[in-house]
Every structure is written in C-alpha cells, then in structure tokens.
C-alpha cells in the first residue's frame, strides 16, 4: 500500500511467491517489484506524479495492473465522484432518479474499477459497464494528470 505521511510516501509490499514459475515469469516479477519499489524514495507530490508516469509508461495493461497490485496502491483514495456539488449532481443524477443508494453504487463502482485500474492512462477516459444490485450501469472514468480518477456520469443501460 502506498500512503502519504506528511510529505513522505510510505510503501508496503506483499512478498511474491516464487512457486513453480518459469525464469521469464520470475524476471518479469523482479522488474515489476523494482518499478513498484521506485516509489519508496519519492517524497514530494510532483515527484510522485512523475514517478508514476515513468513507472507505468509503455507497460501493457496486464503488466500495469500487476505493478499497481504489487505497489498495493489504495485506489479509493485516488477516485472521486466529482470535486464539487455540481459535478456530484451530474455523476449521480440518473441514479438519483431511480432512487438507488449512492453509497452502494459508489462501493460497487470502486470494487469494479479496482480490477481494471491499470488499463487507464493519464488523460484517458474509459467507459465501463458493471452490474450492481440487479441494475446494469455504465460509468465514465477519467484519469487526471495527478493520477486521480474522476468517475463521471453513471447511468442505467437499457
């Protein structure tokens, strides 16, 4: 898990299990661990931003997701559903019309998005479909320059 304490970035890593892995898999894991551990020495926010971009640059989606998993980044701290009341209204207006619970929808979207967060690039918007409490929903997710992911409009898919 990566957390910020004051102006320092603190990282915790899960030790990998070597099991019955091929030499190629072991080399890939070592590279991914090395890149994830690069966060340990980054102490300022702007440096962390640059390190994140460098860390994930050029990696295929599956490897990006694995690096994020190894770094154990807490995605819920980096995901917003709007930064002001107007943006929140626009994100949830379709959900509110149906009388669905925002908290349950947010939790479902966070759980879903955490499985594919490594696939989105800075500046990119992705549209995802998820089923929550029997409703098929589509939401947009946009990654800002600082790595924050903003969840935009959430609507029911007919």
For each residue, the residues with C-beta under 8 A, 3 or more apart:
1: 11 12 72 73 74
2: 9 10 11 12 39 71 72 73 74
3: 9 10 74 77
4: 7 8 9 10 45
5: 8 9 10
6:
7: 4 43 44 45
8: 4 5 43
9: 2 3 4 5 39 40 42 43 48
10: 2 3 4 5
11: 1 2 36 37 39 40 71 72
12: 1 2 72
13: 33 36 37 70 71 72
14: 70 72
15:
16: 29 33 70
17:
18: 21 26
19:
20:
21: 18 25 26 29
22: 25 26
23: 26 27
24: 27 28
25: 21 22 28 29
26: 18 21 22 23 29 30
27: 23 24 30 31
28: 24 25 31 32 63
29: 16 21 25 26 32 33
30: 26 27 33 34
31: 27 28 34 35
32: 28 29 35 36 63 66 67 70
33: 13 16 29 30 36 37 70
34: 30 31 37 38
35: 31 32 38 55 67
36: 11 13 32 33 39 55 67 70 71
37: 11 13 33 34 40
38: 34 35 41 42 51 54 55
39: 2 9 11 36 42 48 51 52 55 71
40: 9 11 37
41: 38
42: 9 38 39 47 48 51
43: 7 8 9 47 48
44: 7 47 48
45: 4 7 48 49 146
46: 49 50
47: 42 43 44 50 51
48: 9 39 42 43 44 45 51 52
49: 45 46 52 53 145 146 147
50: 46 47 53 54
51: 38 39 42 47 48 54 55
52: 39 48 49 55 56 147
53: 49 50 56 57 122
54: 38 50 51 57
55: 35 36 38 39 51 52 67
56: 52 53 59 64 67 68 118 121
57: 53 54
58:
59: 56 63 64 67
60: 63 64
61: 64 65 118 119
62: 65 66 118
63: 28 32 59 60 66 67 118
64: 56 59 60 61 67 68 118 119
65: 61 62 68 69 116 117 118 119
66: 32 62 63 69 70 118
67: 32 35 36 55 56 59 63 64 70 71 118
68: 56 64 65 71 73 117 118
69: 65 66 72 118
70: 13 14 16 32 33 36 66 67
71: 2 11 13 36 39 67 68
72: 1 2 11 12 13 14 69
73: 1 2 68 78
74: 1 2 3 77 78
75: 78 79 110 113 114 117 149
76: 79 110 114
77: 3 74
78: 73 74 75 147 148 149
79: 75 76 110 113 141 148 149 150 151
80: 83 148 149 150 151
81: 87 88 91 92 106 150 151
82: 85 86 87 88 89 90 91 150 151 152
83: 80 87 150
84: 87 88
85: 82 88 89
86: 82 89 90
87: 81 82 83 84 90 91 150
88: 81 82 84 85 91 92
89: 82 85 86 92 93
90: 82 86 87 93 152 153
91: 81 82 87 88 151 152 153 154
92: 81 88 89 95 96 102 105 154
93: 89 90 96 97 153
94: 97 98 153 154 155 156
95: 92 98 100 102 105 137 154 155 156
96: 92 93 99 100 102
97: 93 94
98: 94 95 135 156
99: 96
100: 95 96 104 105 133 135
101: 104 105
102: 92 95 96 105 106
103: 106 107
104: 100 101 107 108 132 133
105: 92 95 100 101 102 108 109 132 137 154
106: 81 102 103 109 110
107: 103 104 110 111
108: 104 105 111 112 130 132 133 137
109: 105 106 112 113 130 132 137 139 151 154
110: 75 76 79 106 107 113 114
111: 107 108 114 115
112: 108 109 115 116 128 130
113: 75 79 109 110 116 117 128 141 149 151
114: 75 76 110 111 117
115: 111 112
116: 65 112 113 119 120 126 128
117: 65 68 75 113 114 120 149
118: 56 61 62 63 64 65 66 67 68 69
119: 61 64 65 116 126
120: 116 117 124 126 141 143 149
121: 56 124 143
122: 53 143 144 145 147
123: 143 145
124: 120 121 142 143
125: 140 141 142 152
126: 116 119 120 140 141 142
127: 138 139 140 141
128: 112 113 116 138 139 140 141
129: 136 137 138 157
130: 108 109 112 136 137 139
131: 134 135 136 137
132: 104 105 108 109 135 137
133: 100 104 108
134: 131
135: 98 100 131 132 156
136: 129 130 131 156 157
137: 95 105 108 109 129 130 131 132 154 155 156 157
138: 127 128 129 154 155 156 157
139: 109 127 128 130 151 152 153 154 155
140: 125 126 127 128 151 152 153
141: 79 113 120 125 126 127 128 149 150 151 152
142: 124 125 126 149 150 152
143: 120 121 122 123 124 147 148 149
144: 122 147 148 149 150
145: 49 122 123
146: 45 49
147: 49 52 78 122 143 144
148: 78 79 80 143 144
149: 75 78 79 80 113 117 120 141 142 143 144
150: 79 80 81 82 83 87 141 142 144
151: 79 80 81 82 91 109 113 139 140 141 154
152: 82 90 91 125 139 140 141 142
153: 90 91 93 94 139 140
154: 91 92 94 95 105 109 137 138 139 151
155: 94 95 137 138 139
156: 94 95 98 135 136 137 138
157: 129 136 137 138
158:
